[in-house]
Amino acid sequence: MEELSIRGVLERYKAGEISLPEALDELRDFPLKDLTFARLDTQREIRVGYPEIVYCPGKSAEQLRGILEFMVAKDADILATRAEQSHFAAVRDLSPTSATILCLAP
């Protein structure tokens, strides 16, 4: 979640446009999301200037897909490293307009 997104949630709450439960729901995964098989840093790009990096070895294609689907839903860029062909095949249909998915082969 980018700083502007967080600011937007807080401003909409302050203006009475959304309720406290709605604001909390939007901020639920800030700053970490535990998917049981991976813990995602949802604010890495704000903090250090580069996106979350997913190290693919040891992850199934389904796990990688779950990670990328979550991050894409949060409008976050993702860098997947050492991805195999099966990883790429599992995520190639995720084609968001506002997020970038990059899989680098070993």
N, C-alpha and C positions, 0 to 999 in steps of 0.2 A: 504494500500500500504506500503510495507516494505521499509526501508531505502535503501536497495540495489536496489530496483525497481526504486525509485526516482533518485538515483545516476545514474542508467543505462539510464534513460530517458535523464537526463542532459548531460551525456557523449555522447550519440548518437547524441544529438542536436549539441553539441560542435564540434563533428567530422564531422558534415554535413550529417550524415546518415538519419536524419529526419528533416523536416521543423519545423519552429516555430509553425504553426498551429497544426501540428501533435503532437508535444511535449505538447502543451497546452491541446489538447484533451485527452492525456493520463493522465495529471495531473488535469483534470477538477474536479474531486470529492475529491480533497485534500484540507483541512483535513476533511470536512463534506459533507455528501450527504443527501439532504432533499427529502424524498420519499412522502411527505405530511402527511403520517400517522406515520412516524418515521424519526428521524434525526440520521444518522449513523456516528459514529466517525471512519473514515477510517484510522486513524493513532494511535489509542489507544495502539495497541501492541508495536509500536515503543516507545511511550511515557512512558507507565507504565509497560510493560512487560507481560501483559495478554490480551487476545482478547476481542473484542466487546462482550458485554453481552446483550442478548435480553430477556426482561422480557415478557413472553408470555400472562399472564392473561390480558384480554382486547383487545387482538389482534385476528383477525380472522385467520383461517388457511391460507387463501389467502394472508393476509398481512405478516404473518410469511414467507411464501414461497417467496414473493417478496423481503423481507429483505435478506433471505439466498441466493437467486439467485444472488442478487447484490454482496454480500460479497464473494461468491464463485467465481464469475467472476473476482473479484479483488484479488483472491488467498489468502483470509484472513481466519483465524480460527474464529469460532463463538461459543459462549456458549449460548444456549437457555435454560432459567430456567422456572420451573413450567409449563412445556408444558403438554398439555392434549393429549389424544390419537388422537384426530382430527388434532392437530398440527403435531404430528409425521407422521400420515398418509399422510399429505399434502407435507411433505419434504423427505420422506424415499427414493424416487427415485433420490434425489440429492446425487450422490456418487462420488465426485471428488477424484482424486488421490493425489492432493497436498494441499487440505484444509480439515479441520476437522469440522464436524457438530456433536454437542453433544446436545441432548435434555434430560433434567432431569425432571422426573415426580414429581408432588407435593408430 
